[in-house]
Amino acid sequence: MNSSTVTEFIILGLTRKPGLQVVLFIIFLFIYLVAFLGNMLIVIAIICNLALHTPMYLLLLALALVDIICTTSIIPKMLGNMITSDKTISYGGCMSQLFFFTGSLGAEMVLFTTMAYDRYVAAVCFPLRYSTIMNPHMCAALLSIVMAIAVTNSWVHTGLILRLTFCGSNNIDHFFCEIPPLLALSCSPVRINEVMVYVADITLAVGDFTLTCISYGFIIAAILRIRSAEGKKKAFSTCSSHLIVVSLYYAPVIYTYIRPASSYTFERDKAVAALYTLVTPTLNPIVYSFRNKDMQTGIRKVFALLKH
């Protein structure tokens, strides 16, 4: 049982300058709406179109749902804090936010790797046997692994934070309840938390990033064998955009979680955190879905239904 004397936390946010708060509120509200509506459109398009009920699109559906959970667990509360004088979050609310964010973080990293494997099978490893290899059972197994890793990651880190005592300052120098600022506030020893964060960072972030890069390495090698210059250019464009988005996600995550609590610099870390909490969930629909012809057809059908 947690023996914390702190019943609520005060989230200090991105800045304490009132003028800048208004500008940031407008920017973050716009980005959140683009991320939420973009990902929701993908979810609806895939669910409503039987033609999109294939492993590749089911993985995209899972990614869109994860991005919705990630942004919605953080951004509405952050926007509320920006326009009101009450910047508090209850202890339970903070732990819930941490749980859902940590879960979506783990899920997104494993999904990137799973999607890279799916593209590797489709482009390199017996393309003609793709439907045999990536059958519904295989797809269900991969999504079950993603869910299991995400939930385990959440339970471990949230459980370890719940063991800590918070008896001093309750000011979280961040825009949401994340592991590093919470460890910095704890009165208890945080060594085991730091070790588990480090282990998760190496296995999930570094490990998944390495596997993703290996898959794309094989895909690029296959692209180089394409004789058509136009086909080669199109495939390279898709691959490079995927790798840029993946790198934009993994690099700040690895940077944030690989250091001990004593070395956190919150002003810089807030900007870094914005990359994987807002920028990547906004870019994912554009890069992975909206440029895809089948998805464009599915989205047009959704808009046609809405018109009627």
N, C-alpha and C positions, 0 to 999 in steps of 0.2 A: 504493500500500500504506500502511495506517495505521501511523504510527510511535508510537502511544500507549504510554506506560509504565504506564498503568493497565490491569490485567487484570480488575478487578471494581469494582463500585460498591456503596456502602452507601446503601440507601434509608431516609431518616430517618422517612418516614411522616407521618401527619396530626398526631400528637402524641407527646410523649415521656413523658406522665404515665401510669403503669401502671394506675391506677384508671380513667382515661378510655379506655384501650386496650381494656379488657374490654367497656365499653358500646358503643364504636364497632365492635368486632368483631361483636357480636350484631346491631347495626343494619345493618351492611354485608352480613353473611351473609344476613340476612333479605331485604334489597333485592336482592341478587344472585340468590338462589333464585327470588324473584318474577319478576325480569327474565328469567332463564335459562329457567325452566319455562313462563312465559307465552309467550315467543317460540318455544320448542320446540313448544308446543302448536299455535301458528299454523302452523308449518312442517309438522307432521304432518297437521293438518286440511286444509291446502290440497293437499298431495301426495296424500292418500288420497281426496279427493273430486273427481271429474271435473267436477262442477257449478261448482267454484271455479277451474277452469283457464281463467280469463279474464284479460285484461291487468291489471285493477285488483288482483286477488288475487295474480297473479304478482309485481307490484310490492311488495305487502305481504309476500309470501314473501321477496323479496330484502331488504326492510327488516329483517325478523325475523332473517335469517341474518347481516346486517351487525351488528345489535345483539348477537347471540350472540358474534360474533368480537370486537367492541369490549370487552364486559364480561369475557369469558373471557381475553383477552390481558392484562388488568390486575388484576382483583379477586382471583382465587385466590392469586396471588403476594402481593398486599397483605395478605390475610387470614393467609397463612402467616407473613409478617413480624411481624404483630401478636401471634401466640401463641408465637413462638420468639425466642431471643436472637440467632439468625443472621439478620441483615437484609441480607445481601449478595445481589447479582445479578451474574452473570458479564458481561463486556463483550459477548459474543455474545448472551446472553440479553436484555440491555438493548437491543441493536440490533434484535433480533427483535421485542421488545415494541413498540419505536418504529415498526417497519415495519408491523406488523399494526394498531396503533392509528391511525397516520396514514392507512393505506388505508381503514379503516372510517370515519374522520372524513370523508375526501373522498367516499366512496360515499354516506354518509348525507345529506350536503348536496345532492348531485346527485339522489338519490332523492326527497328532499322536493320538489324542483322538478319532477321527472318526474311524481310523483303529483299535484301541483297541476295540471300540464298535462292529465293524464288526466281529472281531475275537471272541468277547464274544458271539454274536448271533450265530456264526457258531459252537462254541465249547460247549456252555452252554445252551443258551436260545433257546430251540427247534431246534436242528440241522436239523431235518427232514423238518422243516418249513422255513429253512434259505432263500431259493429262493423266498418264499412268503413275508417274512419280508423285506429282502434286495432286493426288486424289483427295476427295472430301475427308477421308480418315486421317491422311497426313496433315491436311490443313487444320482439322480439329485438334490433332495432337500438338501441332506447333502453337496454336492459340492457347491451348491449355497450359503449355510450358510457359508462355508469356505471362499468363494470369498467375500461375503458381509463383514465378520469380517475383512479379510485382507485389503480390500480397505478402510474401515472405520478407522482401526488402522493407516493406512498410511496417510490418509487425516488429521486426528486429529493431529498427531504428527508433520507432515511436515507443516501443516497450522500454528501451534503454533510456530514453529521455524521461519517461514517466517515473523511473527509479531515482532521478536526480532531485535534489532539494534546491529550491529557489528562495533565498531568504534575504537577499540584498535588494539591489535595484531591479525594477521590473520593466525598464525601458529597453525595448528591442530596437537596436539601431539598424533597421532594415525595413522593407515594405511588406514583409509577410513573415510568418513563423517558419524559419528554416533552421536546420541543424546548427550551423556555425554560430549564429548570434545567440542561440539558446545555450550552447555549451559555454560561451563567453560569460553568460549571466549566472551560471550554476555555482552554488557554494560547495557542491560535492566534487570528488575526484572524477574527472571525465576521461581518464586514460582508456578505459574499455570502450567508451563511445568512439573515441578517436581511432582506435584500432579497427573497430568494425566499419567505420566510415571509410577508412583507408582500404580495408579488404574489399568492400563493396565497390570502391572506385577503381581498384586494380582489376577485379574480376568482371564487373559489369561495364564500366566506362572504357577502360583501356582494352580489356578482352574483346568486348563487342566491336569497338572501333577497329581493332586489328582484323577481326573476322570479316567485318564489312569491307574493309579496304582490300583484303585478299580476294573476296568474291568479285569486287569491281575490277581488280587486277586481271582476273581470268576473263571477265566480260570485255575489258578493253583489248586484251589479246585476241579475243574472237572478233571484235570490231575491225581490228587491223587486217583481218583476213577477208573482209568484205571487199569485193572488187569495185562496186559502184561508189564513186566519189560522193554522190548525193546521200546515199544510204549511210556511208561512213560518217559524213558530217552530221547527219541527223542523230545517229546513235551516240556520237561523241558529245553532242549538245545535251542530250538527255542525261548521259552518265556524269558529265561534269557538273551539271546543275544539282543532281542528286548528291554528289560528293561534297559540293560546297555547303549545302543545307546540313548534311550529316556532320561535317567538320565544325560548322557554326554551333552545333548542338554539343558535340562531344568535348571540344576544346575548353569552353568555359566550365562545363561540369567537372572535367578532370582537374582544372585549375582550382576550382572552389573547394573540392572535397579532399584533395590530396595533401593539404597542409594541416598542421596542428592548430588548435584553437588560438594559441598565443600569437600566431602570425597573421590573423585576419585583419584586413584593412577595409572597414565597412563602406567607406565612401566609394572606393573603387569596386568593391564586391557587389554593390547594389547595381551598378551599371552592367557588370558581367552577368549577374543573375537575370537581368532583363532579357538577355539574349536567349536563354533556354526556357524562360517562363512566358515570353511574349513573341519574340521575333520568329523563332522556329515554328511554333504552332500557327503563326500567320502565313509563313512561307510554305509550309507543308502542302496545303490544298493547291496552291498555285503551281508548285514544282511537280508534285506527284500526281495530281488529278486533273486540273483544269487544262493542261496541255495535251491530255490524252483524248483521242478522237471518240472512243467508246464512252468515256465519262462525259464529254461535251454533248453527245447524243442523249445520254441519260439525264443530264441537267436540263436540256431543252424540253424533254418530256415532262419533267417536274414543273417547269414554267408553263407548259401547255395545259397541264392539269389545273394549275392555279388559276389560269385565265378562265377556264370553264367553271 
